């Protein structure tokens, strides 16, 4: 499993993990040797000269990258809205909206939207009455209303054509229709044959022009089951939820992306509508299109289809700033699990000048079998079966955490793991990294970044993410230079300022007494 995929899966930054290598290879980066750092720039220049960008009058941005090696196009729609943007008491609404975005439009997914709409509105009214009856504690009234609700819901479902959007895309030769909700963003993506550009324009623009949000109450049960599997019935998921809540006191990074059970249960269709209206204006959307395309044709079609979106006020931004941590925080959970150890430190966002330094530190400590944590904790001291780290957890947009985690080996315990981990952290603070080791890590990190761009979809996703998070997609390639320029002194300086007791959060997952 790749480092990036593991990061997304572990942290539930996305609720659906995906692998970019399933899609068509670019070929430009795939053949670059890991030690051929000097050969990278010509390939980067070749990519950059094929990128076109434009912005519609309503503020919606497009990034277009030409690759005519195969008649395929990948599309990524990046909504700059994630779990951090949810109102208190409405956690999970960003992820909920992602689910509903695949339910179709007024024309797709229904046999008679006018009739269906009347029933959807009736369901909302019945739901309000059920909640009011629950407040009064009138069980007889609740049961009567729930019976009516079930009948109306069944009637509404008779108009639904399940997964019609997906069927249209698949029939047209599309692949990989999916989405991901993270703490920072919601991303929708798939690939189509090159001659289906206009089909994508039509489907994607309709999907967000007049969203329907059908099957809301059915989808709520699906999401609650997701929550049960990923958090409530998962020792690791539960520990991560507690860890975030412990490490952050104010910033909404403290909340798990999928949302709290009570909030999901209490969400109403009007909550999703309100959230969509405030956080999905066109100036909060960026699209990346990569593949066999003509940028001029893309621009003409974008004006026709997405130009229909009315300009809206800028989506509200998170203004909460996490206060500096002043003492070590620690917790222990006892669950039906093997023992795990977690240790995290606050660090700045992706736009900080030291972002590349944190990436190098994370790679140095935890990237692969040559990393310090693997060699020390797993191979030499044998206190852990696995030991890894994540540089930016649970997101990159705002100040976040550098997280380390390890699965304790038999005949060891989490305290041994903690001691071994802190020896390696202290080495970074007190000993200069050798130039040989530093160059190896930087070369691997840069090569890994390039390998993540080995597909139309991988390139599109990376370009649009850097555009949204840093304000310029070019920073994706500037990161290569930033990594190359990290010095031994930078590593020691950042390690000393970051890895302090007062900046540390510790989590211990231990077997329950009955295990």
Secondary structure by P-SEA (a helix, b strand, c coil): ccaaaaaaaaaccccbbbbcccccccccccccccccccaaaaaaaaaaaaccccccccbbbbbbbbbccccbbbbbbbcccccccccccccaaaaaaaaaccccccccccccaaaaaaaaaaaaaaaaaaaaaaaaccaaaaaaaaaaaaaaaaaaacccccaaaaaaaaaaccccccccccccbbbbcccccccaaaaaaaaaaaaaccccccaaaaaaaaaaaaaaaaccccaaaaaaaaaaaaacccccccccccccaaaaaaccaaaaaaaaaaccccccbbbbbbccccaaaaaaaaaaccccccccccccccccccccccccccccccccccbbbbbbbbbbcccccaaaaaaaaaaacccccccccccccccccccccccccccccccccccccbbbbbbbcccccaaaaaaaaaaaaaaaacccccaaaaaaaaaaaaaaaaaaaccaaaaaaaaaaaaaaccccaaaaaaaaaaaaccaaaaaaaaaaccccccbbbbbbbccccc
